[in-house]
Amino acid sequence: MWGKLISGGDINIMEQKRDDIALTRRRFLKMAGTTCVSLLITESLLSFPSSAAEEKIKKNEIAEGENINETLKRLFGNRKIEMSHVDLKAPIIAENGAVVPITVISDLPMDKDNYVKKIYIFVEGNLKPHIATIDLAPANGKAEFAMRIKMRKSSNIRAVLETSSGKLYNDIKPVKVTIGGCGGL
């Protein structure tokens, strides 16, 4: 009804406005899609490392195939690692290597000046033994952490705790894997 009032002669203004809106929506969707695609392409190009070696240095990643002794020496140098104050709980036999539950608990204090700063988790049989680093603070209240890990084959799991004073403590548990988690038994 209102369209008839605005219409004049052979041109209907309401129909013309609807066509303009439809064209504007199409144009908007095309522009939005093009912008999103160009942003994704730009982001992916910028995130590629200049070289694999530089990326490993930036992330402090362990080289594939590095054994546990090389890994520990690279991360901790010649510092002594004591076998105390850490309780690593892991199953004796893991039915599935893809999901092996572990828990790390420490009896060390979590005071403002003396606390567990980091927990490192290693699986000696994986291609990259260092699988996790957990940062802690005194606000955590207790040095305890649980997670599920992947194990390529039966091997030792090692948890290393680093205190704010730089001391290192660890515990080692052997785990037998019946079904491989990372590509093998």
C-alpha positions, 0 to 999 in steps of 0.5 A: 500500500505504501509502495503505491503512494511513493510510486510514480509513473512507470517506476516503483520506488519500493521495488527499486529499493529492494533490488538495491538491498539485495545487491548490497547484501551480495556485495557485502557477502562477497567482500566479507568472504574475500577478506576472510580468505585473504586474512587466512592466507596472510596468517598462514604465510606469516606463521611459516618458520624461516627454517626448521632449525630456527623454529626448534631454537625458538620453541626449545624443542627436542630433536626427533630421535634424541635419547633421554640422556641427551635431552636431560643434558640439554635441558638441565646441563650438568645439574644433579637430579635427586631421586626424592620428593616426587611420586609419579603414579602410572599404570604398570600395564597400559591397555592403550598407549594413546591414553596413559594416565599419569599423576605427579605429586610432590611433598615439597613446599609451595612457599613464596620463596621456595616452591616447585617451579616446573614439572617436566614429563618425559617418555623414554620410548617416544621419538621426542622424549620431552612431552610436557612442561608444566609451570607452577606458582606458589598460588597452586598450593600443592605441586600436583598434576595429572594428565594423559600421555601418549606412549609409542612403546613400552618404556620408562616415564620420568617426571622431573621437578625443578624448584625455584632455587634450581634443585632438580628431583625426579621419579621414574616408572616403567610402563608396559604398553599393550596397544601402541599409541604413536605408531607401534607396539 
